[in-house]
Every structure is written in C-alpha cells, then in structure tokens.
C-alpha cells in the first residue's frame, strides 16, 4: 500500500523519497471512527517524527500534529511514526503497521486513576511507559487481535497480525494472556490469572507468543522471530535496544524467579526455536584451502569535502521558497540525501566521503544561518544570539543551543543527539526541546550544518537553518 501526501507533488523528485521528519511529541492506539467523537476526544500527545508513508486518520501526518483518543495511526512501506504522550511516554509505529490510542486519560490529581489503552491491528510497535502508566499499571492495556498485554513499568516491542502476536521486553516486565472467556478485548487493565504469563527484561531473544485461540502464551527463544528483526528500528529511534550487541546467555534473574503462576524458574521454560532444526554433524577431516589469486589493490581515491545545503522547499507563511537552493537537489551528488522538517529541507553531498575523528570534543562557531518565528500565520525574521555547537566524536554525540529574538519574543532552542556513522546529526527527543537534523561537513568534519524546528505552543513555532565551522 502506498500513501501520498497532498503536498508531496510540490516537492522535487528527490524529496519524494522521504516524506517528513518532525519532532515535538508522540503516541498511537485502536479505533473510535466518528469524526465528531474524535474532535471532542481527550488529547494524547504530539507526533514528533514522521518519515515515509505515514497517516493520521487517513491523512498525511503534518509535523507537530496533535493526536487524540480514537485517531488511527498508519504507516506504509518504509514509513515510521514517533509519538510523545503528554505524560512523557513514547510510542513508535514502524513500517506497514496500524494502531490506535483507544484511551489516554492521565489524572494529575489522582495518578492511580489514570486510564490508558492502546491497540495494534497489525505490524510492529514499541511502547515506553509514561508517568501515567507507571502510576496506574492496573489500568493499562495494550491489545492485539489475539492477546492482551499489561505492564510492570516497561519498554516493550510487539509484532501482531490477525493470527499471532509476539512480544519481547527491553526494560521492566509485562504480563500477557490470550483472549478467552476470562480475558476479552473489551476489558481494561492486564489479564492476570492461571492463563497469563510474565516476561521480564534480560534476554532480548526471549519472547512471548500467542496464536489465535490460544489462552496460555508460549515462551520462545528466537532471534529471527523478534519484532526488532521482523521490522528493525531506524538508527535514530531513541533508546532502541535492537542494536545493543550480543544477546545475553540467559533470562534475567528476576524473570527466572517469578512467573504468573509463582513457580520458580518458570520463565526459563522456553523452546529454543533455533535448536528445533536438525543439525549436521561436525566434519572430522580438514580440507586444504584453495589457492586464491592475489586481489589487486583498489586505486587511491582522493576524498572530496562533504557539502551541505538547506533551504525552504515551500513558502514559509508568506516568505518565498528558496528556488535556487531547491534547484541544487537536481544535481546527482545531492540525490537521495534530502530530509524535511516543516518548510525546510536539508541535504548533503552523497558521493563525497568523510573521515570522522575517532575521539575529541570540538566547539564550533556559527558562520551563517537564518531563523523565523511563525505566529498565527505570519513569519517574522529572528536574530540568532549565543549560538553554541559541540561535537564529541569519542561519544558520537552533539549538543547545540540558540537564542532567537525578535522584539519582545524570545525562544531558546536546545538539542542533544547522536552523530551517526556517516556524520549525520539527529537530535534525541528525550533531551531536546526542538527537532534538529544535519551533518558534519568537510573531509574530516571541520564544519557542520543543520536545520531546526521548535513548536513553542499552538500559535508559535521557531524554525530555520545554520552553518558552522571549527
């Protein structure tokens, strides 16, 4: 299935490859359906990142879109959605998935009375508990077509379709039960009893599985069946456990000590799926290695400095698009590297390589940039004061801050994030009040460029782009 935003035909061909990258808040869930109901529904949070085909109630997701109870979230091939809830929870919907936040009512006065319910119709989703869930675990429910998930304070990832559900835990613990007479999709809170099973963090390759009509979950060990294997996270997904190295050799001690039935070590009673296939016997003879002709050395290629461009791909509240910079995207050297935040695009030269320092922390100075306040449909140029950017190559992290001023309006932009393997800069939603994406530049990261966006409130946002040098 392919989704296309009504605005995408306005983009250059290279921009069609990536739909949107946003940041401000996140969430997702099940189905209510009627527009009048959704209009008056409880606010849940805000979409902070959208990439590729991504829809909210059947329409392309806009950066900073607010999510309410009962709205449907959907992604297509290559799509991804991050949602940050009002109580600092986190929900990720990966490609080819559909979900909904059925209920999300956080009671600030009486947190234990909060009511939270998600549903995943199909695909892969990740849920990180917010403060509301932690305070009212007895009122949290995550439904799939075949089973219900409750939490013990948790970061978990789940795969589901009409016939099967599989879930593993990165942090905390969960309780799972298949739908049967005592556990129904209409219920609230976890299904606990003789048919439920618990799983705690410790081994990312251990998961609970439920098939349609099955009451008691199976516990399996399998790398291939992990939700993160079936639909890997993006490199910029905050706190993702998918690339956290080799799986541990055993289930955590906590999991081994406790199960739903209270039987010691019940949690380690899993099937090793990898060992169920027939294994060939070891060879007892040694075959001499074949003689291999020497491989000619590749020619030495001179490194060209990486360049970066950014600009407005569409008018910004009356400020025209940067047609000259957009034209540069037709150059093959920039093709396929462009990303979008709101009205700004960013791209770097793809064919030029870069040798990143292996260590060292460097401060950069601002060499160029622009910023705007967009308030009630009007754009005003903002002055950039106190610019700071630091890249720590040993930790592969960066931090930046700007103070934007126009008259009495002052907005601070602060972001921290990761330096990826190719020098790309991606802010972390948990440590930033704005979305920042960019790249180091030059042959050895002597410079950097990025674009940014901060949603200050429903009527005001700050956005722009910057260039830096050591």
FITORTI-265493 format. One record per atom (N, C-alpha, C): x, y, z. Coordinates in pm, whole numbers, padded with zeros to 5 digits, always signed. Each point is the difference from the previous one (the first is absolute). Layout:
<nodes>
XYZ...
</nodes>
This chain:
<nodes>
+00085-00118+00000-00085+00118+00000+00088+00123+00000-00032+00099-00081+00078+00122-00010-00083+00118+00045+00055+00084+00086-00068+00121+00044+00072+00119-00060-00076+00103-00039+00061+00120-00054-00068+00122+00058+00080+00090+00055-00054+00123+00054-00046+00092-00111-00109+00079+00018-00041+00094-00102+00107+00101-00035+00097+00025+00093+00101+00100-00030+00120-00058-00074+00017-00132-00001+00121-00059-00055+00022+00028-00148-00103+00011-00086+00027+00033-00139+00071+00133-00018-00003+00089+00101+00069+00127-00010+00149-00014+00019+00045-00113+00056+00141-00020+00031+00079-00039-00123+00133+00030-00002+00087-00056-00103-00001-00152+00010+00045-00067-00107-00004-00146-00003+00078-00060+00115+00114+00063+00037+00079-00059+00107-00070+00009+00134-00085+00103+00019-00069+00012+00128-00110-00101+00016-00048-00058-00112-00106-00100+00010+00047-00127+00067+00131-00017+00015+00052-00123+00057-00016-00003+00151-00013+00118+00062-00019+00005+00145-00112+00097+00028-00105-00044+00070-00121+00081+00014+00015+00112+00100+00046-00026+00122+00008+00108+00098+00081-00044+00119+00070+00095+00063+00067-00032+00126-00036+00109+00097-00070-00031+00112-00049+00101+00091+00038-00032+00142-00022+00092+00096+00028-00029+00141-00069+00099+00091-00078-00052+00098-00069+00081+00100-00070-00085+00102-00058-00121-00037-00066-00089+00096-00059-00120-00070-00036-00117+00069-00037-00125-00068-00105-00087+00069-00074-00101-00085-00091-00103+00055-00075-00076-00108-00078-00113+00029-00083-00071-00098-00086-00108+00062-00110-00061-00070-00091-00089+00069-00102-00083-00073-00142+00009+00003-00102-00093-00052-00103+00059-00093-00137+00009+00030-00096+00054-00097-00127+00053+00065-00033+00126-00025-00128+00055+00042-00082+00033-00124+00055+00076-00097-00060+00007-00132-00072+00126-00035-00094+00048+00076-00083+00113-00039+00074+00129+00026+00001+00092-00102+00077+00121+00011-00047+00088+00116-00129+00007+00023-00052+00082+00109+00053-00049+00134+00015-00133+00014+00053-00056+00124+00145+00041+00018+00079-00009-00109+00142+00032+00008+00019+00147+00032-00084+00088-00060+00016+00143+00022-00011+00036+00147-00086-00070+00074-00016+00029+00141+00077-00093+00090+00089-00082-00056+00071-00100+00079+00114+00063+00079+00050-00079+00096+00110+00044+00085+00129+00008-00081+00079+00105+00024+00131+00011-00065+00094-00106+00056+00081-00058-00087+00092-00107+00039+00144+00049-00001+00038+00069-00105+00139+00044-00015+00020+00058-00137+00122-00007-00050+00036+00064-00126+00098-00087-00078-00017-00003-00132+00094-00070-00086+00130+00079-00003+00111-00063+00037+00128+00069+00000+00089-00045-00116-00038-00107-00068+00078-00046-00114-00090-00077-00093+00007+00031-00130-00075-00074-00101+00088-00015-00122+00012-00121-00049+00085-00025-00116-00070-00095-00094+00016+00021-00130-00060-00089-00099-00151+00008+00003-00071-00099-00055-00146+00001+00002-00052-00012+00143-00066+00104+00050-00049+00001+00137-00129+00081+00006-00104-00058+00060-00133+00061+00001-00054+00012+00141-00080+00104+00022-00079+00017+00121-00145+00016-00044-00085-00098+00034-00139-00002-00046-00010+00013-00151+00088-00072-00072-00007-00005-00145+00060+00117-00073+00058+00097+00073+00062+00116-00063+00148+00005+00035+00079+00052-00094+00144+00008+00024+00029+00079+00127+00091-00052+00081+00032+00062+00128+00080+00127-00022-00043+00109+00062+00074+00125-00004+00090+00007+00122+00112+00070-00013+00092+00014+00111-00069+00069+00118+00014-00058+00117-00062+00056+00118-00147-00031+00015-00052-00096-00079-00143-00031+00006-00039-00049+00139-00109+00052+00053-00053-00044+00128-00079-00130-00020+00013-00093+00093-00071-00128-00006-00101-00005+00113-00121-00046-00032-00106-00013+00099-00044-00145+00012-00071-00029+00106-00056-00134+00017-00082-00037-00123+00013-00125-00042-00082-00051-00109+00052+00026-00138+00109+00074-00016+00055+00024-00133+00090-00116-00041-00008-00035-00128+00074-00114-00052+00134+00045-00056+00105-00072+00035+00135+00022-00051+00035-00113-00095+00059+00035-00114+00029-00101-00102+00127+00035-00074+00081-00101-00032+00121+00019-00079+00002-00098-00115+00066+00039-00110+00019-00088-00113+00144-00048-00007+00038-00054-00115+00135-00052-00019+00102+00112+00020+00093-00021+00095+00101+00099+00028-00045+00112+00091-00125-00003+00046-00053+00106+00084+00031-00022+00147-00006+00109+00077+00026-00009+00143-00063+00120+00069-00054-00021+00121-00060+00107+00079+00049-00010+00144+00040+00114+00058+00033+00007+00141-00102+00093+00066-00053-00040+00111-00097+00081+00071+00041+00015+00146+00003+00122+00048+00034+00026+00140-00128+00042+00072-00034-00072+00106-00125+00026+00069+00017+00113+00102-00113+00052+00046+00001+00113+00091+00070-00031+00132+00005-00129+00038+00065-00038+00126+00140-00057-00024+00062+00042-00113+00138-00037-00034+00015-00147-00038-00108-00064-00041+00011-00135-00056+00044+00008-00146+00028-00117-00059+00056-00005-00134-00062-00117-00074-00045+00026-00124-00060-00106-00081+00055+00009-00141+00050-00112-00050+00056-00007-00136-00084-00096-00083-00039+00043-00119-00068-00087-00095+00093-00016-00119+00047-00122-00023+00094-00025-00109-00075-00027-00130+00073-00033-00104-00059-00006-00134-00109-00108-00012-00095+00026-00092-00109-00094-00030-00077-00040+00126-00041+00099+00078-00066-00027+00128-00121+00092+00017-00093-00043+00087-00117+00081+00030-00035-00014+00147-00025+00113+00066-00025-00002+00144-00091+00116+00038-00040+00002+00128-00087+00106+00051+00021+00014+00150-00017+00125+00050-00007+00023+00143-00148+00002+00035-00048-00109+00056-00143-00011+00031-00037+00094+00113+00082+00007+00104-00026+00088+00113+00133+00045+00059+00010+00128+00037+00121+00051+00063-00040+00116+00090-00041-00033+00120-00048+00101+00094+00084-00005+00126+00090+00098+00012+00091+00007+00114-00060+00094+00103-00024-00051+00119-00057+00077+00110+00115+00056+00083+00031+00130-00020+00113+00060+00070-00024+00006+00150-00125+00021+00041-00030+00009+00144+00005-00136+00067-00053-00103-00069+00001-00137+00052+00060-00092-00107+00135-00003-00013+00065-00076-00108-00042-00146-00008-00033-00061+00116-00037-00141-00001-00132-00024-00072-00077+00107-00025-00128-00014-00070+00013+00018-00151+00122+00019-00052+00021+00018-00143-00046-00123-00077-00052+00021-00122-00049-00108-00085+00071+00008-00135+00073-00107-00037+00078+00000-00125-00022-00131-00074-00029+00012-00129-00024-00121-00080+00045+00024-00143+00081-00091-00051+00046+00001-00139-00054-00122-00072+00000+00004-00133-00023-00121-00079+00087+00003-00125+00057-00114-00032+00080-00017-00122-00073-00100-00088-00050+00047-00114-00073-00087-00092+00092-00094-00074+00112+00053-00048+00100-00083-00069+00131+00078-00007+00109-00074-00016+00132+00062-00014+00081-00007+00128+00092+00096+00016+00092+00002+00114-00006+00137+00066-00012+00000+00133-00004+00124+00078+00085-00016+00124+00052+00113+00049+00077+00001+00124-00067+00098+00097-00009-00040+00126-00063+00085+00102+00096+00017+00117+00021+00127+00039+00077+00033+00120-00095+00069+00097-00014-00053+00118-00097+00051+00096+00029+00143+00041-00107+00084+00005+00009+00134+00054-00035+00001+00147-00006+00121+00057-00026+00011+00143-00140-00050+00035-00097+00021-00092-00135-00047+00027-00007-00151+00010+00069-00069-00092+00002-00147+00003+00070-00051+00125+00112+00063+00036+00074-00046+00118-00082+00013+00128-00085+00105+00005-00080+00022+00120-00126-00085+00004-00044-00049-00117-00127-00074-00006+00015-00124-00088+00097-00085+00034+00024-00120-00080-00123-00090-00004-00080+00006+00107-00120-00085+00006-00105+00046-00100+00016+00120-00058-00097+00053-00096+00059+00014-00140+00113-00066-00027+00062+00005-00132-00031-00128-00077-00032+00015-00128-00026-00116-00086+00054+00030-00140+00068-00099-00060+00046+00007-00138-00057-00122-00071-00100+00022-00086-00066-00110-00070+00064-00029-00135+00002-00127-00037+00028-00046-00136-00121-00084-00042-00008-00044-00125-00117-00079-00040-00018-00131+00077+00108-00052+00062-00012-00131+00063+00032-00002+00149+00054+00110+00054+00044-00004+00140+00005+00140+00059+00007+00005+00135+00009+00125+00074+00133+00006+00073+00058+00121+00007+00128+00023+00068-00022+00100+00112+00049-00033+00119+00005+00093+00111+00145+00025+00035+00027+00103+00082+00139+00036+00026+00032+00000+00148+00133-00007+00024+00053+00014+00135+00092+00123+00005-00017+00094-00092+00091+00113-00016+00102-00038-00106-00021+00039-00128+00056-00081-00107+00035+00076-00127+00099-00057-00072+00030+00033-00139-00008-00132-00077-00104-00017-00083-00014-00126-00073-00032+00026-00146+00029-00100-00084-00028+00006-00144-00083-00121-00038-00105+00021-00081-00096-00106-00031-00026-00008-00150-00011-00122-00049-00047-00027-00136-00136-00066+00009-00090+00037-00093-00134-00061+00002-00058-00002-00141-00078-00105-00026-00089-00003-00116-00128-00072+00045-00082-00041-00093-00129-00060+00037+00015-00136+00067+00116-00064-00012+00015-00137+00048+00099-00018+00115+00094+00092+00017+00105-00023+00098+00049+00132+00058+00052-00004+00122+00064+00113+00065+00130-00046+00064+00107+00081-00014+00126-00030+00067+00051+00128+00063+00052-00011+00122+00046+00120+00072+00124-00032+00080+00097+00094+00000+00116-00013+00089+00019+00131+00077+00085-00005+00103+00010+00109+00097+00143+00050+00006+00015+00133-00012+00132+00062+00013+00024+00047+00143-00107+00038+00071+00013+00049+00136-00128-00028+00077+00012-00038+00125-00117-00027+00082-00059-00136-00026-00132-00011+00002-00066-00128-00020-00140+00018-00052-00058-00107-00056-00136+00001-00052-00073-00125+00047-00132+00003-00011-00083-00118+00023-00090-00015-00122-00009-00122-00056-00070-00024-00126-00098-00115+00018-00117+00013-00062-00099-00108-00002-00074+00004-00133-00028-00121-00054-00081-00008-00121-00145+00026+00032-00074+00049-00101-00143+00026+00020-00076-00131+00015-00071-00010+00110-00084-00117+00026-00117+00046+00087-00066-00093+00066-00117+00038+00080+00031+00101+00108+00120-00008+00061+00033+00090+00109+00074+00125-00042+00042+00009-00126+00074+00115-00050-00057+00040-00134-00056+00119-00010-00061+00046-00124+00059+00134-00042-00014+00032-00128+00054+00124-00053-00068+00122+00061-00123-00016+00046-00074+00112+00055+00046+00037+00140+00079-00084+00065+00041+00025+00137+00100+00113+00014+00023+00042+00124+00098+00102+00033+00100-00059+00099+00123+00043-00008+00102-00052+00089+00051-00136-00046+00102-00053+00066+00058-00128-00041-00093-00118+00030+00014-00105-00080-00070-00127+00027+00096-00086+00082-00033-00025+00125+00088-00076+00088-00076-00120+00055+00068-00112+00005-00063-00121+00048+00079-00122-00041-00065-00116+00003+00069-00125-00030+00050-00006-00144-00067+00072-00093+00038-00007-00142+00103+00105-00039+00030+00094+00087+00094+00107-00036+00144-00042+00029+00092+00065-00070+00142-00025+00021+00073+00133+00005+00106+00007+00083+00080+00120+00013+00133-00015-00073+00054+00112-00046+00132+00003-00062+00070+00126+00047+00125-00017+00048+00079+00113+00046+00123+00018-00089+00058+00120+00004+00116+00029-00084+00120-00082+00045+00095-00015-00091+00120-00077+00031+00059-00063-00124-00083-00061-00084+00045-00061-00125-00095+00045-00110+00050+00081-00092-00085+00055-00105-00050-00106-00097+00062-00119+00000-00044-00106-00090-00108-00090+00061-00040+00026+00123-00108-00075+00062-00129+00079-00016-00104-00064-00048-00126+00069-00027-00118-00088+00036-00115+00065+00020-00126-00070+00019-00077+00001-00132-00062-00113-00033-00076-00014-00124-00140-00053+00032-00101+00056-00066-00137-00047+00012-00058-00013-00141-00058-00116-00030-00071-00019-00126-00150+00010+00025-00075+00028-00105-00144+00017+00013-00063-00122+00066-00084+00023+00100-00066-00108+00072+00082-00061+00111+00125+00042+00015+00088-00055+00102-00013+00085+00127-00026-00062+00114-00019+00074+00125+00132+00028+00070+00087-00102+00009+00125+00014+00074+00114+00029-00098+00074+00109+00017+00109+00033-00092+00113-00102+00006+00069-00016-00112+00123-00078-00006+00118+00094+00021+00104-00050+00066+00123+00077+00013+00104-00060-00092+00054+00079-00091+00093-00046-00101+00133+00073+00011+00105-00061-00050+00126+00070-00023+00027-00003-00150+00005+00116-00063+00022+00006-00144+00044+00139-00040+00112+00009-00069+00044+00128-00058-00087+00035-00119-00035-00101-00083-00073+00026-00124-00142+00049+00025-00063-00042+00110-00140+00036+00026-00015+00127+00081+00108+00060+00042-00009+00125+00076-00068+00108-00083-00087+00082+00060-00057+00113-00073+00105+00092-00060+00113+00022+00072+00105+00087-00052+00071-00061-00120-00005-00133-00014+00057-00064-00119-00097+00010-00117-00129-00020+00028-00101+00007-00106-00014+00141-00055+00014+00101+00085-00010+00140-00043+00101+00081+00081+00125+00009-00048+00105+00065+00079-00030+00148+00023+00044+00054+00114-00019+00142+00027+00091+00086-00087-00039+00124-00023+00086+00095-00065+00121+00028+00090+00114+00040-00059+00117+00031+00084-00025+00113+00099-00098+00089-00031-00025+00113+00089-00110-00025+00100-00050-00125+00010-00105-00027+00098+00059+00008+00140-00049+00091+00085+00061+00020+00132-00002-00125+00086+00116-00033+00057+00008-00108+00097-00033-00137-00053+00010-00021-00133-00039-00129-00054+00096-00109+00043-00051-00115+00045+00088-00109+00043+00044-00090-00112-00044+00025-00124+00020-00097-00107+00145-00024-00031+00083+00100+00013+00140-00017-00034+00089-00006+00121-00049-00051+00109+00073+00007+00126+00099-00115+00019+00047-00058-00108+00104-00101+00013-00053-00140+00009+00085-00093+00042-00036-00140+00006-00107-00025+00106-00093-00092-00027-00100-00031+00102+00065-00066+00121-00058+00023+00116+00056-00062+00119-00024-00150-00003+00072-00070+00081-00004-00146-00003-00122-00057+00073-00064+00080+00084-00111-00053+00078-00103+00109+00027-00118-00044+00038-00103+00093+00039+00042+00066+00131-00043+00125+00023+00041+00071+00121-00040-00079+00125+00075+00026+00109-00030-00069+00125-00142+00029+00046-00046+00122-00023-00135+00036+00042-00103-00084-00073+00023-00021-00130-00093-00081-00077+00003-00144+00048+00120-00047+00035+00011-00139+00043-00067-00024+00135-00005+00107+00081-00055-00017+00134-00151+00008+00005-00061+00060-00104-00141+00028+00012-00073-00027-00130-00114-00067+00008-00088-00017-00114-00142+00027+00047-00095-00005-00094-00138+00030+00036-00055-00102+00100+00051-00120-00003-00050-00104+00090+00077-00004+00131+00110+00082+00007+00078+00001+00122+00099-00115+00008+00012-00081-00106+00091-00114+00002+00141+00046-00029+00097-00027+00086+00137+00045-00024+00051-00053-00134+00075+00088-00069+00066-00033-00126-00095-00031-00112-00132+00026+00014-00093-00030-00108+00029+00083-00122+00054+00122+00019+00024+00089-00114+00109-00053-00092+00084-00092+00047+00105-00053-00085-00043-00126-00075-00126-00035+00012-00050-00120-00066-00044+00033-00143+00099+00041-00082-00032+00039-00136+00053-00103-00098-00057+00003-00122+00051-00083-00108+00110+00076-00073+00113-00065-00025+00106+00060-00079-00031-00029-00147-00061+00097-00068-00046-00022-00137+00115-00034-00092+00115+00065+00023+00114-00025-00088+00046-00144+00007-00019-00066+00117+00048-00136+00017-00100-00105-00045-00119+00041-00047-00099-00097-00040+00028-00058-00138+00085+00066-00080+00037-00055-00130+00113-00101+00017+00011-00093-00093+00103-00104+00005+00135+00061-00030+00098-00034+00082+00134+00055-00019+00091-00109-00058+00082+00042-00096+00094-00093-00062+00115-00028+00097+00058-00121-00013+00115-00034+00084+00123+00077-00045+00094+00017+00095+00123+00071-00032+00087-00083-00093+00071+00070-00091+00091-00070-00091+00123-00043+00078+00044-00125-00025+00117-00050+00071+00129+00016-00080-00012+00027-00130+00120+00019-00083+00016+00147-00033+00121+00037-00027+00033+00138-00034+00034+00008-00147-00066+00084-00076+00027+00018-00142+00096+00115-00019+00110-00022-00074+00096+00110-00021-00071+00117-00067+00034+00121+00040-00064+00116-00061+00044+00016-00146-00092+00048-00086+00038+00021-00140+00099+00114-00015+00077-00007-00108+00095+00108-00029-00077+00115-00063+00012+00115+00061-00073+00117-00046+00097+00099-00061-00033+00047-00121+00083+00100-00067-00003+00130+00078+00112+00072+00006+00001+00126+00074-00100+00100-00059-00065+00070+00089-00098+00099-00043+00071+00133-00023-00017+00060-00119+00068+00127-00025-00051+00109+00095+00090+00087+00043-00037+00108+00091-00082+00103-00076-00107+00050+00064-00080+00102-00066+00077+00131-00013-00032+00078-00100+00070+00128-00015-00031+00093+00116+00093+00087+00031-00019+00097+00107-00094+00109-00050-00107+00024+00076-00098+00101-00038+00017+00121+00091+00016+00116-00061+00013+00122+00078-00134+00038+00062+00001+00026+00131-00123+00038+00067-00038+00143-00036-00126+00020-00033-00052+00132-00026-00075+00048+00123+00005+00128+00031-00070+00047+00119-00151-00014-00013-00064-00050+00107-00146-00011-00001-00060+00140+00009-00098+00024-00085-00072+00126+00001-00141-00023+00053-00062+00105+00050-00137-00009+00048-00078+00122-00048-00126-00022-00033-00087+00110-00039-00131-00013+00077-00064+00114+00026-00133+00000+00059-00073+00124-00050-00129-00004+00013-00081+00113-00042-00147-00031+00012-00083+00096-00042-00145-00017+00007-00049-00066-00129-00058-00120+00013-00051-00068-00119-00139+00049-00038-00067+00070+00092-00131+00059-00026-00005+00135+00072-00093+00088-00039-00011+00129+00068-00024-00019+00150+00060+00090+00079-00012-00005+00145-00084+00119+00044-00131-00021+00014-00092+00107+00045+00025+00130-00078+00009-00011-00132+00019+00118-00083+00143+00021-00046+00100-00055+00072+00139+00008-00044+00019-00103-00111+00049+00041-00118+00003-00091-00115+00096-00116+00019-00020-00105-00079+00090-00116-00001+00136+00040-00059+00104-00074+00035+00135+00024-00052+00018-00076-00131-00048+00057-00109+00001-00071-00128+00142-00035-00045+00095+00090+00022+00138-00026-00043+00060-00119+00074-00027-00008+00132+00054-00113+00076-00074-00129-00036-00130+00009-00023-00074-00119-00042+00055-00056-00130+00044+00088-00089+00053-00045-00129+00125-00086+00018+00075+00025+00110+00121-00078+00024-00032-00147+00027-00122-00030+00043-00036-00139+00027-00008-00083-00127-00004+00066-00116+00002-00074-00126+00141-00048-00035+00101+00054+00069+00137-00046-00020+00012-00141+00057+00054-00095-00078+00009-00140+00049+00075-00015+00131+00091+00093+00033+00077-00018+00123-00085+00016+00126-00115+00067-00012-00088+00017+00116-00118-00096-00003-00014-00076-00104-00120-00082-00017-00009-00106+00108-00118-00008+00060-00025-00107+00097+00042+00030+00142+00051+00122+00027+00044+00031+00137-00091+00100+00069-00106+00045-00066-00080+00110+00054-00099-00047+00107-00016+00084+00101-00096-00019+00108-00078+00129+00017-00117-00009+00064-00088+00116+00012-00045+00016+00144+00004+00125+00051-00067+00038+00123-00086+00120-00034-00130-00016+00006-00089+00111-00030+00025+00057-00138+00034+00129-00008+00022+00066-00129+00146-00006-00045+00088-00061+00080+00143-00005-00033+00042-00140-00044+00092-00003-00099+00062-00126-00040+00149+00008+00034+00063-00118+00014+00144-00009+00023+00054-00110-00089+00119+00020-00057+00064-00104-00082+00151+00016+00009+00071-00112-00014+00146+00005-00007+00046-00077-00122+00120+00029-00046+00053-00068-00119+00026-00146+00032-00062-00088-00077+00000-00143+00033+00128-00070-00043+00059+00045-00110+00114-00076-00054+00132+00038+00066+00002+00109+00075+00123+00042+00066+00012-00068+00136+00113-00064+00022+00019-00071+00125+00059+00094+00106-00003-00048+00123+00046+00082+00112+00063-00091+00103+00115+00038+00051+00067-00075+00106-00029+00070+00132-00081-00063+00083-00036+00060+00128+00111-00024+00101+00033+00100+00082+00096-00024+00109-00048-00112+00092+00092-00079+00050-00037-00110+00090-00019+00049+00143+00053+00118+00031-00015+00054+00134+00015+00151-00007-00023+00064+00112+00013+00145+00006-00136+00068+00007-00003+00111+00074-00120+00080+00015+00031+00140-00051-00080+00048-00095+00032+00124-00068-00118+00097+00008+00034+00128+00026-00100+00106-00003+00000+00063-00139-00119+00033-00049-00015+00060-00133-00057+00141+00015+00032+00085-00098-00054+00136-00003-00099+00012-00115-00101+00081+00019-00103+00022-00102+00058+00085-00113-00009-00047-00124+00049+00075-00116-00112+00051-00089-00122-00047+00020-00113+00046-00079-00127-00067+00046-00112+00065-00027-00126-00060+00040-00115+00096-00014-00120-00052+00020-00120+00082+00001-00101-00065+00093-00088+00081+00056-00103-00051+00090-00125+00085-00015-00116-00066+00020-00128+00069-00009-00089-00043+00116-00080+00094+00048-00114-00031+00084-00123-00005-00091-00077-00106+00009-00126-00009-00073-00110+00001+00104-00078+00110+00000-00103+00019+00102-00130+00045-00065-00104-00080+00020-00133+00031-00056+00007+00027-00150+00077-00084-00071+00007+00010-00145+00090+00109-00054+00077+00066+00086+00091+00108-00042+00142-00039+00037+00095+00018-00095+00140-00031+00025+00078+00127+00028+00082+00000+00107+00086+00113+00035+00143-00051+00015+00094+00069-00063+00141-00038+00011+00046+00018+00144+00079-00095+00048+00051+00005+00136+00152+00007-00001+00056+00071+00096+00144+00009+00014+00051-00120+00080+00114-00055-00041+00059-00115+00070+00107+00052+00095-00021-00019+00129+00095+00043+00103+00057-00122+00073+00118+00017+00057+00066-00101+00084+00001-00139-00065+00044-00011-00125+00001-00131-00065+00110-00090+00056-00033-00125+00027+00097-00097+00049-00023-00134-00067+00108-00064-00040-00005-00135-00056+00127-00073+00042-00016-00118+00056+00113-00083+00040-00020-00141-00051+00102-00056-00065-00001-00137-00049+00103-00081+00078-00044-00108+00064+00087-00089+00075+00013-00129-00080+00112-00014-00071+00016-00115-00090+00033-00127+00076+00056+00011+00119+00024-00119+00080-00129-00065+00043-00099+00081+00040-00130-00051+00043-00102-00002-00113+00039+00050-00118-00090+00008-00116-00129+00074+00038+00015+00116+00062-00116+00078+00041+00025+00148-00029-00109+00077-00002+00012+00144-00020-00099+00072+00090+00026+00129+00024-00094+00085+00072+00005+00138-00064-00114+00067-00002-00006+00133-00060-00106+00083+00071+00018+00134-00006-00099+00091+00056+00003+00131-00076-00117+00061-00016-00016+00129-00066-00100+00082+00082+00019+00131-00002-00098+00091+00060-00054+00087-00114-00129-00014-00029-00062+00071-00112-00081+00116+00056+00018+00120-00064-00062+00121+00053-00059+00082-00113-00122+00049+00022-00062+00102-00085-00090+00084+00090+00046+00123+00031-00077+00085+00090-00014-00064+00136-00124-00011+00045-00026-00058+00132-00005-00152-00002+00004-00059-00119-00006-00146-00011+00139-00059+00008+00021-00090+00092+00127-00071+00017-00027-00148+00018+00069-00083-00078-00017-00145+00006+00137-00065+00006+00020-00093+00092+00123-00077+00010-00017-00133-00072+00100-00035-00080+00004-00129-00069+00115-00081+00060-00030-00115+00057+00101-00087+00061-00018-00142-00051+00108-00064-00041-00010-00137-00050+00128-00076+00030-00019-00128+00031+00109-00095+00013-00035-00123-00081+00101-00065-00057-00029-00117-00081+00124-00077-00037-00010-00077-00107+00105-00094-00040+00067+00044-00129+00128-00034-00011+00074+00010-00127+00002-00141-00059-00071-00022-00109-00007-00133-00059+00126-00032-00079+00010-00124-00049+00125-00048-00060+00043+00082-00120-00093+00059-00074+00035+00079-00118+00011+00150+00031-00001+00034+00129+00012+00140+00037-00132+00074+00012-00112-00070-00018-00130+00065+00012-00030+00033+00146-00066+00113+00022-00038+00046+00134-00150-00016+00016-00044-00071+00105-00142-00023+00025-00026+00024+00148-00089+00094+00032-00030+00032+00140-00078-00113+00066+00012-00008+00131-00070-00100+00081-00121+00067+00065-00118-00056-00023-00124+00060+00050-00001+00016+00151+00068-00086+00073-00004+00004+00145+00086+00113+00059+00096+00052-00077+00093+00100+00052-00005+00130-00079-00105+00024-00075-00006+00116-00087-00138+00064+00007-00004+00132-00014-00129+00067-00012-00032+00035-00145+00086-00044-00092-00018+00028-00142+00051-00118-00081-00045-00010-00125+00053-00098-00094+00120+00060-00072+00109-00074-00005+00121+00042-00072+00047-00116-00084+00020+00025-00130+00066-00098-00087+00103+00072-00083+00112-00068-00029+00105+00062-00079+00113-00095-00025+00121+00056-00016+00115-00083-00033+00127+00078+00028+00106-00072+00033+00132+00061+00000+00044+00019-00145+00090+00093-00024+00044+00030-00137+00152+00005-00007+00053+00013-00123+00144-00001-00022+00051-00142-00017+00132-00016-00010+00059-00133-00015+00020-00069+00133+00011+00079+00109+00023-00058+00133-00087+00069+00104-00123+00029-00039-00098+00061+00090+00048+00133+00055+00058+00083-00090+00042+00133+00045-00119+00096+00014-00116-00037-00056-00118+00086+00007-00124-00082+00029-00113+00069+00004-00129-00066+00022-00111+00093-00046-00113-00059-00034-00120+00075-00038-00121-00074+00053-00104+00073+00037-00124-00067+00040-00119+00093-00017-00120-00060-00006-00125+00074+00006-00070-00036+00130-00090+00088+00045-00064-00021+00129-00144+00047-00003-00078-00050+00094-00138+00044+00018-00041-00024+00144-00061+00103+00060-00054-00016+00135-00144+00051+00001-00094-00085+00040-00138+00042+00022-00011+00053+00143-00009+00132+00014-00006+00061+00132-00138-00018+00062-00104+00027-00078-00138-00023+00041-00085-00016-00125-00132-00002+00016-00087-00023-00115+00007+00113-00102+00047+00118+00041+00000+00116-00090+00139+00046-00042+00104-00054+00064+00136+00050-00026+00097-00115-00018+00081+00010-00105+00111-00093-00018+00121+00075-00050+00118-00054+00026+00127+00057-00044+00067-00099-00092+00051+00048-00114+00057-00092-00099+00110+00071-00078+00091-00076-00059+00107+00059-00079+00112-00098-00029+00115+00054-00041+00115-00083-00034+00130+00072+00036+00109-00078+00018+00128+00057+00042+00117-00068-00070+00112+00073-00013+00129-00053-00045+00104+00032+00107+00094-00094+00023+00099+00013+00108+00139-00041-00050+00103+00046+00072+00139-00041-00028+00077-00006+00130+00104-00081+00003+00085-00008+00120+00081+00127+00016
</nodes>
